[in-house]
Amino acid sequence: MSSEAKKSAPVPMLDVGRGNLPLKQEFLEAIERVIDSGRFLHGPEVTELEKTVAHLSQTSHAIGCASGSDALLLALMALDIEPGDEVIVPSFTFFATASAVSRLGAEPVFVDIDPMTYNMDPECLQASITARTKAIIPVHLFGQCAPMDRINRIAQAHQLPVIEDAAQAIGAAWDDRPAGSWGSVGCLSFYPTKNLGGMGDGGMLVCNDDAFASKLRLLASHGMQPRYYHKLVGINSRLDTMQAAVLAVKIKHLDSYTQARCAHAARYKELFQASQLHEIVELPRKQPKATHVWNQYGIRVPHGRRDALKAHLQQQGIGCEVYYPVPLHMQECFSDLGYSLGCLPNTESAAREILHLPVYPELTPAEQESVVEAIESFYMTGAYRRVA
Ligand SMILES: *Cc1c(COP(=O)(O)O)cnc(C)c1O
């Protein structure tokens, strides 16, 4: 079965068309309603979506904005983060988690991860708090929540606000409490690859404090209240009505998308175990308290073979990707912060070894078999040995 001659149909890393096609008529009708209404900004669809997201996040407020990156920036602005402040973030995350801090002239302080979950290690967090620390941003990476009970305990002991970067974790929970509802504020993204992906950029903030919610809303609209009277120097960051209309169609299916992702993760586990591959590559682990929504399914490839396996899979037409090859503390733009290789060992080895496989809801069982067979062929044929 694992002969190199056998080559099955290509498996894309992500195919947004499969999920969107069955909803196409509904999208067109929703977009038509927006066109006819002429309310391209601040339309009723935005308010409706905010209500739905607040409900699923179990928060009293949700505020639409232009992207997940802007959500992070707005959260930090609302906390009055300024030059001289430090904000603790993981290094193993998407760039926006840390760039929002830098944009305000503050300093991202990078901490290491728990190698089992890839999420912020609470002990590293504890050790990095200084008199200048003004906020903590845990990231719920790949769809699994960071240990929010422990992180909140540390934050409370130091009276520090927590901003949850839940861009990859809509619908996830820790100890049955939704992502975004643990911190002072939660940041969501509707970028097309996220679990609730729009047709362009979009984001949302969720929180429970009335005054803080008003401040976020004010900052997202030029700090303007009333019209042409500016209380604060804000930015222009809106979720537009068409995007909200599209997302309103998709959010009704979010539970079933999540269930499909979970089923795929369980099936990968079975397939890897049946082929004994789980003894070679390391499968992702879920914490007992986590409700994992599997935005990404990442395996760890030991012995320096990750890039060779990636090349082999691509050559076989199997989509795969590395999130993230360069940790943020090693990025050129952060070189003046003074980090060097070896500073965050768990982050660095994760960046060297992790490889993500397709896990989008519409993936078929046959495709998952093709993915695992292609990995098997790497190890069972000469491919594994031939590479350096
Ligand atoms: C996608 C993502 C963001 C940014 O969201 P955008 O909507 O693309 O701006 C921030 N943090 C994490 C962890 C992300 O995955």
The ligand as a Tripos MOL2 file, in Angstrom:
@<TRIPOS>MOLECULE
LIG
   15    15     1     0     0
SMALL
NO_CHARGES

@<TRIPOS>ATOM
      1 C1         -5.4600   35.4000   12.8080 C.3       1 LIG1
      2 C2         -4.8660   35.7860   14.0910 C.ar      1 LIG1
      3 C3         -4.8200   37.1220   14.5100 C.ar      1 LIG1
      4 C4         -5.1910   38.2780   13.6360 C.3       1 LIG1
      5 O1         -6.4400   38.2240   13.0800 O.3       1 LIG1
      6 P1         -6.7330   39.0180   11.7020 P.3       1 LIG1
      7 O2         -8.2190   39.0090   11.6120 O.co2     1 LIG1
      8 O3         -6.0670   38.2350   10.6120 O.co2     1 LIG1
      9 O4         -6.1770   40.3770   11.8250 O.co2     1 LIG1
     10 C5         -4.3260   37.4020   15.7660 C.ar      1 LIG1
     11 N1         -3.8790   36.4250   16.5720 N.ar      1 LIG1
     12 C6         -3.8940   35.1250   16.1980 C.ar      1 LIG1
     13 C7         -3.3960   34.0960   17.1460 C.3       1 LIG1
     14 C8         -4.3610   34.7750   14.9390 C.ar      1 LIG1
     15 O5         -4.3460   33.4820   14.5690 O.3       1 LIG1
@<TRIPOS>BOND
     1     1     2 1
     2     2     3 ar
     3     2    14 ar
     4     3     4 1
     5     3    10 ar
     6     4     5 1
     7     5     6 1
     8     6     7 2
     9     6     8 1
    10     6     9 1
    11    10    11 ar
    12    11    12 ar
    13    12    13 1
    14    12    14 ar
    15    14    15 1
@<TRIPOS>SUBSTRUCTURE
     1 LIG1         1 GROUP 0 **** ****
